[in-house]
Amino acid sequence: MSISLVVSPKVKFPVKGSIKDESGVDKPFDFTLTCKRLDTDEIQAKKNEDGSYIYADFMAGVIEDWSGVKDKDNQAVLYTTDAWQALSKIPGVAALAWQAYMRENGAKEKN
């Protein structure tokens, strides 16, 4: 029995998290990323010499678009690399995006 898979060159997925406000209350957020799908060799090639990743830089290299990112006036922010770099300055955002990408980019068990 052979397996034939056609894998899209892009992957779209949500990024969800929360951040505490000044009173200590968790404020949830979510947005959606559309990214280039990298294969295992391409992902490995992006590692630093010590085997780690800089999440913000890794994601800047694969993100092609987003939705659900809003500014302080609740207006949609268009995706640009500079806009991503600004968003990724919030501690933890780049790591959440990277984890979601790694989870959604490849194959996983079917329920």
C-alpha positions as CSV (number, residue, x, y, z in Angstrom):
1,M,0.0,0.0,0.0
2,S,1.4,3.4,-0.9
3,I,0.7,6.7,0.5
4,S,0.2,9.8,-1.6
5,L,0.2,13.2,0.1
6,V,-0.2,16.6,-1.4
7,V,1.0,19.2,1.0
8,S,0.0,22.8,0.6
9,P,3.0,25.3,0.4
10,K,1.2,27.4,3.0
11,V,-0.3,26.8,6.4
12,K,-2.9,29.0,8.2
13,F,-3.5,28.7,12.0
14,P,-4.6,30.6,15.1
15,V,-2.3,31.9,17.8
16,K,-4.0,32.2,21.1
17,G,-2.8,33.5,24.5
18,S,-3.4,35.9,27.3
19,I,-1.5,38.7,28.9
20,K,-2.2,40.2,32.4
21,D,-3.5,43.8,32.6
22,E,-2.5,46.3,35.4
23,S,-4.9,44.7,37.8
24,G,-3.6,41.2,37.3
25,V,-6.5,40.0,35.2
26,D,-5.7,37.7,32.2
27,K,-6.8,39.4,29.0
28,P,-7.1,36.8,26.2
29,F,-6.0,37.5,22.6
30,D,-5.9,35.6,19.4
31,F,-4.9,36.2,15.8
32,T,-4.4,34.1,12.7
33,L,-1.1,33.6,10.8
34,T,-0.7,32.5,7.2
35,C,2.9,31.1,6.7
36,K,5.1,29.4,4.3
37,R,5.3,25.7,5.1
38,L,8.8,24.6,5.6
39,D,10.0,21.0,5.5
40,T,12.1,19.4,8.2
41,D,15.4,20.2,6.5
42,E,14.4,23.8,6.0
43,I,13.4,24.1,9.7
44,Q,16.7,22.6,10.9
45,A,18.7,25.0,8.7
46,K,17.2,27.9,10.6
47,K,18.7,26.8,13.9
48,N,21.5,28.8,15.6
49,E,24.9,27.3,16.1
50,D,23.8,26.2,19.6
51,G,20.7,24.4,18.2
52,S,18.2,27.0,19.4
53,Y,15.9,29.3,17.4
54,I,15.3,33.0,17.7
55,Y,11.5,32.8,17.5
56,A,10.8,36.3,16.3
57,D,13.4,36.0,13.5
58,F,12.2,32.5,12.5
59,M,8.6,33.6,12.2
60,A,9.6,36.8,10.3
61,G,11.0,34.4,7.7
62,V,7.8,32.4,7.3
63,I,4.9,34.7,7.9
64,E,3.2,35.9,4.8
65,D,0.0,37.4,6.2
66,W,-2.1,37.7,9.3
67,S,-5.6,38.6,10.5
68,G,-7.0,39.7,13.9
69,V,-4.1,41.9,14.9
70,K,-5.5,45.3,15.9
71,D,-4.0,48.6,17.0
72,K,-4.9,50.6,20.2
73,D,-7.9,52.1,18.3
74,N,-9.2,48.5,17.5
75,Q,-8.3,49.0,13.8
76,A,-6.8,46.1,11.8
77,V,-3.1,46.2,11.4
78,L,-1.8,45.1,7.9
79,Y,1.0,42.6,8.0
80,T,4.5,43.8,7.4
81,T,7.8,42.5,8.8
82,D,8.1,45.7,10.8
83,A,4.6,45.2,12.3
84,W,5.6,41.6,13.2
85,Q,8.8,42.9,14.8
86,A,6.7,45.4,16.9
87,L,4.2,42.7,18.0
88,S,6.9,40.2,18.8
89,K,8.4,42.7,21.3
90,I,5.6,41.7,23.7
91,P,7.3,38.9,25.7
92,G,6.0,35.5,24.8
93,V,4.2,36.4,21.6
94,A,6.9,35.1,19.2
95,A,7.2,31.9,21.2
96,L,3.5,31.3,21.1
97,A,3.5,31.9,17.3
98,W,6.5,29.6,16.9
99,Q,4.9,26.8,19.0
100,A,1.6,27.1,17.0
101,Y,3.6,27.0,13.7
102,M,5.5,23.9,14.7
103,R,2.3,22.2,15.9
104,E,0.3,23.1,12.7
105,N,3.0,22.9,10.0
106,G,3.4,19.2,10.1
107,A,1.5,16.0,10.3
108,K,-0.4,15.0,13.5
109,E,-2.5,12.2,14.7
110,K,-6.1,12.1,13.4
111,N,-8.8,11.8,16.0
